[in-house]
């Protein structure tokens, strides 16, 4: 699944993304830490992996993660 970073707080390493469907989805520090990235910027396109519950399990940059 893909989306665009809507908010990102580098201190808490969490944020929200806007899915291509228009829905907003939050991700926590654990999902960000699994990416291996150090920073995300607003408007950046990302891929996300989700748990069966719908929670974000990992955030990656297309072509990198």
VOKOL-154864 format. One record per residue (C-alpha): residue number from 1; x, y, z. Coordinates in steps of 0.2 Angstrom, whole numbers. Layout:
BEGIN
NUM|X|Y|Z
...
END
This chain:
BEGIN
1|0|0|0
2|6|18|-3
3|3|35|4
4|11|52|7
5|18|58|23
6|6|71|31
7|15|73|48
8|31|67|55
9|39|71|72
10|57|67|72
11|58|67|92
12|44|54|94
13|48|46|77
14|29|45|73
15|17|53|62
16|2|51|50
17|1|47|31
18|-13|50|19
19|-17|35|9
20|-21|35|-10
21|-39|32|-5
22|-39|48|5
23|-39|40|22
24|-27|46|35
25|-17|33|45
26|-6|35|60
27|11|26|62
28|21|24|78
29|40|24|82
30|41|5|80
31|35|6|62
32|47|20|58
33|61|11|66
34|58|-5|56
35|61|6|40
36|80|9|44
37|77|27|39
38|83|42|49
39|70|55|43
40|54|57|33
41|49|73|25
42|31|80|22
43|24|75|6
44|36|61|4
45|29|45|-5
46|30|29|6
47|26|11|5
48|18|4|21
49|16|-14|27
50|1|-17|39
51|-4|-29|52
52|-20|-39|50
53|-28|-27|62
54|-24|-13|50
55|-10|-5|61
56|6|1|51
57|20|-11|54
58|33|-3|43
59|36|12|33
60|48|12|18
61|53|23|3
62|48|15|-13
63|64|8|-21
64|74|8|-5
65|65|-3|7
END
